[in-house]
Amino acid sequence: MRIVRTRYKVLYVIVVFLIILLLQQFVFTRILPYPIEIFVGPILEGIAFYIGTRTFRGREEPAHPSRDWWRMTARPRASLVIGVLLCISAALDIVYAVTRPSEVPTFVVAFVEDAALAFFYFNSRARLERLANGVEPAALEEVPLQP
């Protein structure tokens, strides 16, 4: 299954994150002990991001084969925008951790998740830019260090 239309991508994001929010607020906090429940939401969000990056496709992207592991979006600008939004979210996590000391562990976990996802989106943007500028994919592979 591939999702190409923007409206369905937005619908996916809204529905999935609403479900995760509701589960976190009304289920996980009631049935899971405190140290564990703060990790369940971010894990589910990470899974949702992974599924989204594997199923969302740009109009010019082929449905098969699968995307490269590093490719988060079809275009560099989309990766940049999502990366910036995740950085803003990470910054808000820091603000919330400072203003709500009793919930610091929750916001630290959220910060780590947002920062890691932002890194992946910025990496995707950089690699997509290099591909657009004619750098061959083989040249993007890691070069072994010489002694």
VOTORMAR-725641 format. One line per field, with one value per residue: x, y, z of N, C-alpha, C in turn; residue in one letter. Coordinates in Angstrom, 2 decimals, always signed. Example, Ala and Ser with C-alpha at 12.3 -4.5 7.8 and 13.67 -1.06 7.14 Angstrom:
! residues 2
n.x: +13.19;+12.85
n.y: -5.69;-2.25
n.z: +7.80;+7.08
ca.x: +12.30;+13.67
ca.y: -4.50;-1.06
ca.z: +7.80;+7.14
c.x: +13.20;+12.90
c.y: -3.30;+0.03
c.z: +7.80;+7.87
residuo: A;S
END
This chain:
! residues 147
n.x: +0.85;+0.60;+0.69;-0.12;-1.45;-1.70;-3.74;-4.54;-2.23;-2.06;-4.43;-3.77;-1.67;-3.05;-5.09;-3.62;-1.92;-3.85;-5.10;-2.92;-2.51;-4.96;-4.84;-2.60;-3.44;-5.76;-5.51;-2.80;-1.71;-3.25;-2.96;-0.29;+2.81;+4.47;+7.32;+7.41;+5.25;+5.88;+7.48;+6.02;+4.24;+6.07;+7.42;+5.36;+4.80;+7.21;+7.07;+4.83;+5.86;+7.82;+6.25;+4.81;+6.89;+7.64;+5.37;+4.28;+4.49;+6.01;+4.61;+6.17;+7.62;+8.43;+6.29;+7.46;+10.87;+11.29;+11.83;+15.08;+16.79;+17.41;+15.81;+13.35;+11.35;+9.89;+10.89;+13.46;+12.66;+10.34;+11.44;+13.05;+11.13;+9.62;+11.69;+12.41;+10.00;+10.03;+12.31;+11.37;+9.41;+11.08;+12.43;+10.29;+9.79;+11.97;+11.42;+9.00;+9.96;+11.53;+9.65;+7.85;+8.75;+8.04;+7.44;+9.69;+11.09;+9.29;+9.31;+11.97;+12.25;+10.50;+11.90;+14.29;+13.23;+12.08;+14.36;+15.97;+14.34;+14.26;+16.95;+17.09;+15.35;+16.69;+19.04;+17.99;+17.14;+19.61;+20.86;+19.02;+19.26;+21.92;+21.63;+19.92;+21.64;+23.28;+25.11;+26.25;+24.47;+26.17;+28.37;+27.57;+27.77;+29.33;+32.72;+35.54;+37.74;+41.13;+44.24
n.y: -1.18;+2.18;+5.58;+8.43;+10.85;+14.08;+14.80;+12.36;+11.59;+13.55;+12.94;+10.36;+11.02;+12.64;+10.88;+8.65;+9.80;+10.90;+8.58;+7.42;+9.40;+9.28;+6.61;+6.82;+8.67;+7.53;+4.76;+3.59;+5.04;+4.10;+1.31;+0.62;+0.64;+3.60;+4.10;+2.63;+3.40;+5.92;+5.44;+4.04;+5.56;+7.22;+5.10;+3.96;+6.19;+6.40;+4.02;+4.67;+6.83;+5.42;+3.62;+5.51;+6.78;+4.71;+4.08;+6.44;+8.19;+10.23;+11.95;+11.47;+9.30;+5.84;+3.01;+0.63;-0.31;-0.71;+2.23;+3.72;+3.12;+5.50;+7.43;+9.66;+11.29;+12.32;+14.63;+17.14;+19.57;+18.89;+17.16;+19.00;+20.81;+19.12;+18.27;+20.74;+21.32;+19.20;+19.92;+22.25;+21.09;+19.56;+21.63;+22.75;+20.61;+20.80;+23.28;+22.63;+20.64;+22.17;+23.88;+22.18;+20.41;+17.96;+16.28;+15.75;+13.32;+12.35;+14.40;+14.39;+11.93;+12.43;+14.56;+13.28;+11.51;+13.33;+14.79;+12.77;+11.92;+14.35;+14.54;+12.33;+13.23;+15.59;+14.43;+12.94;+15.06;+16.24;+14.15;+13.77;+16.23;+16.06;+13.94;+15.16;+17.03;+15.59;+13.79;+10.57;+7.69;+5.61;+6.98;+8.04;+6.15;+4.87;+5.63;+3.66;+4.11;+5.06;+3.83
n.z: +0.00;-0.87;-0.05;-1.66;-2.08;-0.62;+1.17;+2.26;+3.53;+5.53;+6.88;+7.81;+9.62;+11.51;+12.47;+13.43;+15.41;+17.09;+18.00;+19.37;+21.34;+22.75;+23.67;+25.31;+27.25;+28.38;+28.63;+28.81;+30.99;+33.03;+33.14;+33.01;+34.82;+36.15;+35.28;+32.92;+31.31;+30.28;+28.12;+26.23;+24.56;+22.98;+21.68;+20.16;+18.56;+17.17;+15.68;+14.15;+12.65;+11.22;+9.68;+8.22;+6.74;+5.13;+3.67;+2.57;-0.47;-2.98;-5.82;-8.08;-7.33;-7.60;-6.87;-6.25;-6.13;-2.52;-0.49;+0.10;+3.21;+4.52;+3.46;+4.11;+3.10;-0.07;-1.18;-0.74;+0.51;+1.95;+3.85;+5.20;+6.29;+8.00;+9.67;+10.88;+12.24;+14.05;+15.52;+16.74;+18.33;+19.99;+21.30;+22.70;+24.37;+26.09;+27.31;+28.60;+30.34;+32.03;+33.17;+34.34;+36.68;+37.90;+35.84;+34.36;+33.41;+31.45;+29.52;+28.82;+27.52;+25.37;+24.20;+23.35;+21.46;+19.57;+18.80;+17.67;+15.51;+14.09;+13.36;+11.56;+9.54;+8.68;+7.76;+5.66;+4.03;+3.34;+1.90;-0.17;-1.45;-2.36;-4.15;-5.99;-7.01;-8.60;-7.48;-7.34;-6.07;-5.12;-4.30;-1.98;-0.05;+2.92;+3.41;+3.93;+6.70;+6.46;+7.71
ca.x: +0.00;+1.33;-0.16;+0.49;-2.16;-1.38;-4.85;-4.53;-1.08;-2.47;-5.42;-3.01;-0.97;-4.03;-5.77;-2.67;-1.48;-5.01;-5.25;-1.83;-2.80;-6.06;-4.33;-1.69;-4.17;-6.83;-5.22;-1.45;-1.49;-4.02;-2.60;+1.16;+3.49;+5.03;+8.53;+7.20;+4.25;+6.42;+8.17;+5.10;+3.79;+7.12;+7.69;+4.28;+5.00;+8.32;+6.54;+3.95;+6.75;+8.44;+5.24;+4.53;+7.98;+7.71;+4.17;+4.05;+5.31;+5.82;+3.95;+7.14;+8.31;+7.82;+5.75;+8.45;+11.19;+11.18;+12.72;+16.30;+16.54;+17.62;+14.89;+12.16;+10.34;+10.21;+11.56;+14.27;+11.92;+9.46;+12.30;+13.46;+9.99;+9.32;+12.82;+12.28;+8.87;+10.49;+13.21;+10.50;+8.82;+12.15;+12.65;+9.16;+9.99;+12.91;+10.68;+8.07;+10.72;+11.97;+8.50;+7.10;+9.79;+7.54;+7.29;+10.95;+11.40;+8.41;+9.76;+13.29;+11.99;+9.94;+12.98;+15.18;+12.51;+11.97;+15.70;+16.40;+13.57;+14.73;+18.22;+16.82;+14.78;+17.73;+19.92;+17.26;+17.20;+20.97;+21.13;+18.17;+19.89;+23.09;+21.14;+19.39;+22.77;+24.03;+26.04;+25.79;+24.17;+27.31;+29.31;+27.03;+28.06;+30.41;+34.07;+36.30;+38.84;+42.45;+45.11
ca.y: +0.00;+3.44;+6.76;+9.45;+12.14;+14.82;+14.78;+11.07;+11.62;+14.37;+12.15;+9.31;+11.62;+13.07;+9.73;+7.83;+10.49;+11.01;+7.27;+7.27;+10.31;+8.72;+5.43;+7.26;+9.36;+6.77;+3.34;+3.30;+5.62;+3.34;-0.11;+0.43;+1.39;+4.88;+4.17;+1.99;+4.10;+7.10;+4.99;+3.39;+6.54;+7.50;+3.91;+3.88;+7.29;+5.99;+3.03;+5.39;+7.54;+4.45;+3.16;+6.64;+7.01;+3.57;+4.00;+7.69;+8.35;+11.42;+11.63;+10.96;+8.14;+4.55;+2.25;-0.42;-1.03;+0.05;+3.37;+3.50;+3.22;+6.86;+8.35;+9.89;+11.95;+12.30;+15.87;+17.75;+20.61;+18.23;+16.70;+20.18;+21.32;+18.19;+18.36;+21.99;+21.14;+18.32;+20.72;+23.11;+20.21;+19.23;+22.83;+22.84;+19.57;+21.36;+24.30;+21.93;+19.96;+23.19;+24.48;+21.13;+19.52;+16.63;+15.48;+15.81;+12.11;+12.27;+15.35;+13.96;+10.88;+13.10;+15.32;+12.34;+11.03;+14.42;+15.11;+11.67;+12.01;+15.53;+14.16;+11.48;+14.06;+16.45;+13.55;+12.66;+16.26;+16.40;+13.13;+14.06;+17.38;+15.57;+13.18;+16.12;+17.74;+14.69;+12.89;+9.20;+7.02;+4.83;+7.91;+8.38;+5.09;+5.19;+5.36;+3.11;+4.94;+4.52;+4.03
ca.z: +0.00;-0.95;+0.10;-2.51;-1.96;+0.59;+2.13;+2.95;+4.44;+6.68;+7.60;+8.51;+10.75;+12.51;+13.07;+14.19;+16.61;+17.97;+18.64;+20.35;+22.45;+23.54;+24.36;+26.35;+28.32;+29.02;+28.79;+29.29;+32.32;+34.01;+33.25;+33.04;+35.88;+35.70;+34.44;+31.62;+30.49;+29.57;+26.91;+25.30;+23.57;+22.00;+20.86;+19.17;+17.62;+16.30;+14.75;+13.22;+11.73;+10.33;+8.72;+7.34;+5.79;+4.20;+2.81;+1.85;-1.68;-3.79;-7.09;-9.05;-6.77;-7.95;-5.75;-5.95;-4.90;-1.28;-0.33;+0.85;+4.64;+4.98;+2.78;+4.93;+2.26;-1.50;-1.58;+0.32;+1.25;+2.91;+4.95;+5.96;+7.04;+9.09;+10.61;+11.65;+13.17;+15.13;+16.36;+17.55;+19.33;+20.94;+22.12;+23.62;+25.39;+27.07;+28.07;+29.49;+31.39;+32.99;+33.86;+35.04;+37.20;+38.26;+34.62;+33.60;+32.63;+30.28;+28.50;+28.34;+26.53;+24.20;+23.57;+22.66;+20.27;+18.59;+18.29;+16.80;+14.27;+13.36;+12.75;+10.39;+8.47;+8.14;+6.98;+4.42;+3.20;+2.81;+0.89;-1.33;-2.13;-3.08;-5.31;-6.97;-7.60;-9.46;-6.80;-7.51;-4.81;-4.65;-3.67;-0.67;+0.90;+3.84;+2.93;+5.05;+7.18;+6.18;+8.88
c.x: +0.89;+0.34;+0.54;-0.16;-1.93;-2.50;-4.90;-3.33;-1.42;-3.48;-4.75;-2.37;-1.96;-4.64;-4.81;-2.26;-2.63;-5.23;-4.17;-2.07;-3.89;-5.61;-3.44;-2.45;-5.12;-6.54;-3.86;-1.21;-2.22;-3.53;-1.10;+1.78;+4.23;+6.30;+8.32;+6.29;+4.80;+7.14;+7.22;+4.63;+4.85;+7.48;+6.62;+4.40;+6.14;+7.89;+5.65;+4.77;+7.36;+7.45;+4.92;+5.63;+8.10;+6.51;+3.87;+5.00;+5.00;+5.18;+4.91;+7.87;+7.64;+7.32;+6.71;+9.75;+11.00;+12.15;+14.02;+16.02;+16.61;+16.58;+13.58;+11.02;+10.77;+11.04;+12.35;+13.50;+10.99;+10.26;+12.72;+12.32;+9.68;+10.44;+12.74;+11.14;+9.26;+11.48;+12.42;+9.87;+9.85;+12.43;+11.51;+9.26;+10.93;+12.20;+9.73;+8.80;+11.18;+10.80;+7.66;+8.08;+9.30;+7.42;+8.55;+11.23;+10.55;+8.92;+11.16;+13.14;+11.44;+11.01;+13.90;+14.52;+12.46;+13.32;+16.19;+15.66;+14.00;+16.05;+17.99;+16.24;+15.81;+18.74;+19.27;+17.32;+18.57;+21.25;+20.28;+18.73;+21.09;+22.67;+20.63;+20.50;+23.69;+25.07;+25.46;+25.51;+25.35;+28.30;+28.83;+27.31;+29.25;+31.76;+34.86;+37.47;+40.16;+43.36;+46.16
c.y: +1.24;+4.59;+7.90;+10.82;+12.78;+14.73;+13.47;+10.96;+12.40;+13.60;+11.03;+9.89;+11.99;+11.88;+8.92;+8.53;+10.76;+9.69;+7.07;+8.16;+9.76;+7.48;+5.84;+7.86;+8.45;+5.29;+3.12;+3.85;+4.84;+1.91;-0.36;+1.21;+2.60;+4.78;+3.59;+2.83;+5.33;+6.72;+4.46;+4.35;+6.86;+6.30;+3.78;+5.00;+6.98;+4.98;+3.71;+6.18;+6.57;+3.97;+4.28;+6.84;+5.88;+3.53;+5.28;+7.74;+9.67;+11.00;+11.01;+9.71;+6.84;+3.83;+1.15;-0.03;-0.15;+1.22;+2.92;+3.76;+4.66;+7.84;+8.46;+10.52;+11.86;+13.52;+16.46;+18.78;+19.98;+17.72;+17.86;+20.68;+20.41;+18.21;+19.60;+21.87;+20.23;+19.03;+21.65;+22.29;+19.84;+20.42;+23.01;+21.78;+20.08;+22.40;+23.64;+21.23;+20.96;+23.72;+23.46;+20.09;+18.11;+15.71;+15.45;+14.53;+11.98;+13.18;+15.03;+12.88;+11.50;+13.89;+14.39;+11.84;+12.12;+14.76;+14.02;+11.72;+13.22;+15.22;+13.32;+12.29;+15.00;+15.64;+13.22;+13.86;+16.40;+15.39;+13.33;+15.23;+16.92;+14.76;+14.11;+16.88;+16.82;+13.82;+11.49;+8.55;+6.22;+5.72;+8.30;+7.31;+5.48;+4.77;+4.80;+4.02;+4.26;+4.79;+5.09
c.z: +0.00;-0.86;-0.63;-2.28;-0.60;+1.62;+2.90;+3.89;+5.71;+7.52;+8.40;+9.77;+11.86;+13.22;+13.94;+15.48;+17.58;+18.71;+19.71;+21.57;+23.36;+24.32;+25.53;+27.54;+29.08;+29.24;+29.45;+30.69;+33.40;+34.20;+33.34;+34.20;+35.30;+34.86;+33.05;+30.73;+29.78;+28.28;+25.84;+24.21;+22.54;+21.13;+19.78;+18.14;+16.66;+15.26;+13.70;+12.20;+10.73;+9.26;+7.73;+6.31;+4.79;+3.25;+2.05;+0.65;-2.34;-5.11;-8.10;-8.56;-7.21;-6.70;-5.31;-6.61;-3.68;-1.28;+0.35;+2.33;+5.14;+4.45;+3.56;+4.13;+0.80;-1.91;-0.42;+1.15;+2.29;+4.11;+5.83;+6.84;+8.23;+10.13;+11.47;+12.66;+14.34;+16.05;+17.27;+18.66;+20.40;+21.86;+23.12;+24.71;+26.48;+27.94;+29.06;+30.62;+32.46;+33.81;+34.63;+35.60;+37.54;+37.05;+33.76;+32.82;+31.36;+29.17;+27.99;+27.28;+25.24;+23.45;+22.76;+21.38;+19.19;+17.97;+17.34;+15.46;+13.44;+12.66;+11.49;+9.24;+7.87;+7.32;+5.64;+3.48;+2.56;+1.70;-0.36;-2.13;-2.95;-4.29;-6.39;-7.68;-8.40;-8.80;-6.89;-6.16;-4.26;-3.91;-2.27;+0.38;+1.76;+3.23;+4.10;+5.41;+6.87;+7.37;+8.65
residuo: M;R;I;V;R;T;R;Y;K;V;L;Y;V;I;V;V;F;L;I;I;L;L;L;Q;Q;F;V;F;T;R;I;L;P;Y;P;I;E;I;F;V;G;P;I;L;E;G;I;A;F;Y;I;G;T;R;T;F;R;G;R;E;E;P;A;H;P;S;R;D;W;W;R;M;T;A;R;P;R;A;S;L;V;I;G;V;L;L;C;I;S;A;A;L;D;I;V;Y;A;V;T;R;P;S;E;V;P;T;F;V;V;A;F;V;E;D;A;A;L;A;F;F;Y;F;N;S;R;A;R;L;E;R;L;A;N;G;V;E;P;A;A;L;E;E;V;P;L;Q;P
END
